[in-house]
Amino acid sequence: MIEACGASLVYYDNGKKVYACQDISMEVRENEFLGILGPSGSGKSSLLYLLSGLKVPSEGEIRYMGTSLARLSDETRSKLRLKDFGFVFQQPYLLGYLTAKENVAIAGVDGDSNAQAMDLLDRLGLGDKKHRLPHELSGGERQRVCVARALLGHPNIIFADEPTAALDHRNGRHVVQLLNANRGHGSLVMVTHDPSMLEEADRVLHLSDGSIESEDDLASRAFAQ
Amino acid sequence: MIADKEPPTPPSSRRKRVKALSAGTYLVRNAGRTLPLTGVILLAVVLITGIVAMMNSIPLSIRTTYSYSKYLLGISPRGDENLTPKMLKTLKKQSPVPLERIVTFRASASQVKSVVGKWPFLVLGLNQPDTLYFLHKLGATSVLGRLPDKGKPEAVVSEPVARNLQLKLGSVLLSPSDQDNYSPQKVKVVGIALTKEWLMVDDLDYQKVNHFPPVDNIMVFARNLKDQNTLDHWAVKTFKGDRAIVFAYYVLERQTDENFKTLYAILDVVIGVLVLVITIMMGMLINIYQSQRLVEFGLLQAIGYTKKQLLTRVLRETTWVLLLGWTVGLACAYGLLEIVNRKLMYPNAYALDTLDPIAIRYTVPVPISILVVAALTVWLRFRKFDPVGVVERRLV
């Protein structure tokens, strides 16, 4: 569905060339839960930004359904993100003046976003809090609203960038379970430094110093256990 | 394959905007932030409207006070009584338009009050038939009291003059002890003419006996204002160089415009500086205001809103704030000017246009310049805006 072909992301630190990601080749398959695991600074978030079109690779390319994202205009990439992708970030970013339901509905492209948002919040156990403003919700509840926003419109891929980082372990696990259980036929790409959050992942890529170090799947992990 | 034009989205759904992100929702739910901006624009509009309307009240007062001269041509020979018959002859023979009436009169000097001090005003000495005609010509519907008697120290004034000088029936208009409104005898008000025009009329015979110089002046009336204007232009040209002063309304208007040209040039500079200061201040405020919303913009762009959509949204919000500030500002300015008019101007018959179109026009650059500055500021910010910086918490 989406593939990286020798993709690198370079930035310059005081004129010195630094690779956030280097020569990465991988793919995200349909309907899979792909985990990207690595320590802080290993380049996992950068890889997520490349795959989701938030960043354009300095070298190599990212293809979504056969089309290079770099060839699309900034505007088209934005529209693609809204329609085909869902995002959950490390911090539960919500617009403070919108209710939980409205915060979910802003990710919608069609007319029944409100109905979908209400349905999703019901499914995520926030049905009674849909009219509350973000400051009236707990951290875990806010992140669940973000999950609902990512799920709205049945995106082809959901990108989750350390979605459990700001939560305690129990709430973190719950958020991952909700994401996985409600993604339907969409794929889930989740970045984390906590291996326990990827127990349900179909595949896990291990990143180190901006490169893929290894890959394992559910079967091999079960075997290892 | 994905076309570079647009990802496939059902056409009907693309047109529907999410109401949660409408300008109205943002402005209402963030009133604490948007109202101060509205307030600044409101105050600017009130200030500009107030200054310009009050300034305009001066030339407006001149036009209003001497508006009666619109209906007549006045010719005053300079100190030679023999000139009057010659001028009458010229008028009758050479006038370019049919004349409705020619009146000979005497005049004495008086003064009326204005917002910028006292202005000269003529007391016209007319006989009764001419007084009646004059009042009728100036649109007087009726006279409270009566007309001056022949040879008596009596006068009729119009309602605005009575208000201006606080006169009632029986009040003294001219007096031997009043340097500004002098007459050898006390001239009392015996009639108040109900017309919006300013006028003071006393008796011709009284003037002939009591006032200097002993020269008959001429008033010429055309059938309508268009003919009157033609006649005025002709008379100014014809009697130029003769020993006569010609009073014509268009000359008064031209002189007023010329006299106030410098004042308006100063006003333009003052208002220009004011608009510039307000625009810079608002530009800075909007910049700070948008900086506080970086997380919002970063999040929306990250999840798929285009820069164009965000810029359009910000400009729509700014436009609403500006329109609100501008319209409420105009309404407040109107209210304040109405209060000033009722409490200060109208009781003294000072002219003030509370819905002065020139004053309103002067406020138009305020919202436009602020919108331009806001658009530029936000555009510059969005041009190199990286949503990743926000979601990674580097920019917040």
HADDOCK unambig.tbl for C-alpha pairs under 7 A between the chains (distance, minus, plus):
assign (segid A and resid 54 and name CA) (segid B and resid 302 and name CA) 6.81 0.50 0.50
assign (segid A and resid 54 and name CA) (segid B and resid 388 and name CA) 6.91 0.50 0.50
assign (segid A and resid 65 and name CA) (segid B and resid 1 and name CA) 5.96 0.50 0.50
assign (segid A and resid 66 and name CA) (segid B and resid 1 and name CA) 5.75 0.50 0.50
assign (segid A and resid 67 and name CA) (segid B and resid 1 and name CA) 5.53 0.50 0.50
assign (segid A and resid 67 and name CA) (segid B and resid 2 and name CA) 5.93 0.50 0.50
assign (segid A and resid 72 and name CA) (segid B and resid 4 and name CA) 5.10 0.50 0.50
assign (segid A and resid 73 and name CA) (segid B and resid 4 and name CA) 6.51 0.50 0.50
assign (segid A and resid 75 and name CA) (segid B and resid 306 and name CA) 5.43 0.50 0.50
assign (segid A and resid 76 and name CA) (segid B and resid 4 and name CA) 6.24 0.50 0.50
assign (segid A and resid 76 and name CA) (segid B and resid 5 and name CA) 6.53 0.50 0.50
assign (segid A and resid 76 and name CA) (segid B and resid 6 and name CA) 5.60 0.50 0.50
assign (segid A and resid 76 and name CA) (segid B and resid 7 and name CA) 6.90 0.50 0.50
assign (segid A and resid 78 and name CA) (segid B and resid 304 and name CA) 4.26 0.50 0.50
assign (segid A and resid 78 and name CA) (segid B and resid 305 and name CA) 5.83 0.50 0.50
assign (segid A and resid 78 and name CA) (segid B and resid 306 and name CA) 5.48 0.50 0.50
assign (segid A and resid 79 and name CA) (segid B and resid 7 and name CA) 6.67 0.50 0.50
assign (segid A and resid 79 and name CA) (segid B and resid 304 and name CA) 5.38 0.50 0.50
assign (segid A and resid 79 and name CA) (segid B and resid 305 and name CA) 6.68 0.50 0.50
assign (segid A and resid 79 and name CA) (segid B and resid 306 and name CA) 6.93 0.50 0.50
assign (segid A and resid 80 and name CA) (segid B and resid 7 and name CA) 5.97 0.50 0.50
assign (segid A and resid 80 and name CA) (segid B and resid 304 and name CA) 6.92 0.50 0.50
assign (segid A and resid 81 and name CA) (segid B and resid 303 and name CA) 5.97 0.50 0.50
assign (segid A and resid 81 and name CA) (segid B and resid 304 and name CA) 4.68 0.50 0.50
assign (segid A and resid 82 and name CA) (segid B and resid 303 and name CA) 5.56 0.50 0.50
assign (segid A and resid 82 and name CA) (segid B and resid 304 and name CA) 4.01 0.50 0.50
assign (segid A and resid 82 and name CA) (segid B and resid 305 and name CA) 6.81 0.50 0.50
assign (segid A and resid 86 and name CA) (segid B and resid 303 and name CA) 6.94 0.50 0.50
assign (segid A and resid 87 and name CA) (segid B and resid 303 and name CA) 6.35 0.50 0.50
assign (segid A and resid 89 and name CA) (segid B and resid 391 and name CA) 6.81 0.50 0.50
assign (segid A and resid 95 and name CA) (segid B and resid 296 and name CA) 6.24 0.50 0.50
assign (segid A and resid 97 and name CA) (segid B and resid 29 and name CA) 6.13 0.50 0.50
assign (segid A and resid 98 and name CA) (segid B and resid 20 and name CA) 6.96 0.50 0.50
assign (segid A and resid 102 and name CA) (segid B and resid 20 and name CA) 5.83 0.50 0.50
assign (segid A and resid 106 and name CA) (segid B and resid 18 and name CA) 6.12 0.50 0.50
assign (segid A and resid 106 and name CA) (segid B and resid 20 and name CA) 6.89 0.50 0.50
assign (segid A and resid 107 and name CA) (segid B and resid 303 and name CA) 7.00 0.50 0.50
assign (segid A and resid 109 and name CA) (segid B and resid 13 and name CA) 6.50 0.50 0.50
assign (segid A and resid 109 and name CA) (segid B and resid 14 and name CA) 6.61 0.50 0.50
assign (segid A and resid 110 and name CA) (segid B and resid 13 and name CA) 4.47 0.50 0.50
assign (segid A and resid 110 and name CA) (segid B and resid 14 and name CA) 6.72 0.50 0.50
assign (segid A and resid 110 and name CA) (segid B and resid 16 and name CA) 6.91 0.50 0.50
assign (segid A and resid 111 and name CA) (segid B and resid 13 and name CA) 5.64 0.50 0.50
assign (segid A and resid 111 and name CA) (segid B and resid 16 and name CA) 6.09 0.50 0.50
